[in-house]
């Protein structure tokens, strides 16, 4: 039963990112894959974003669905990504997943590293 109240997602999964994940899953021929987004120490600004495919959803993971595909984020990484958007872009610099992160106080030129 719906209460009519929608809860805000802690992180957003853009349509462009979901569509790319859907295409990659089709190529891999494994419908159980999810896009896993994580934050790790390192990079030129202190933290780096990581993206991988994972069949497993661990206890404590946040799962965000978009158009039949799922993105999962572990609880440690989520604290750095709350309010952000995982997106996918294709341009002159190449094609890549990226995070628009309102928590980042500085980023590096490559866009894959940030500090808080």
C-alpha positions, 0 to 999 in steps of 0.5 A: 500500500502506497502512502503517497510519500516518496522518499528521496534517494541518497544518490541518483542514477541518471538515465544515460548511465542506466542506458549504458549499463543496460547495453553493457549487461546485454553485451555480457549476456548476464542479466544479474550484473549491477553497476557498483559505484565505490570510493577508494583512497588515493588519486591526486585529490585524496579519493577516487571513484570506482566503477565495476560490475557485480552480481552480488548485493551485500548487506548494507548496500544501497540499491538504486534502480533505473529502467530495469538495471541496478546500481549498488553502493556500499555504505562506506562509499555512500557517505561521500556520495549522498546527493550526487548523481552517477552519470555517463558521458560521451564526448571529445574526452572519451566515454566514461561514467562520472559522479556529479558530487556536491560533497566534493570540495575539490576535484582533479582535471580527470574528474575521477578524483576528489576531496571533501 
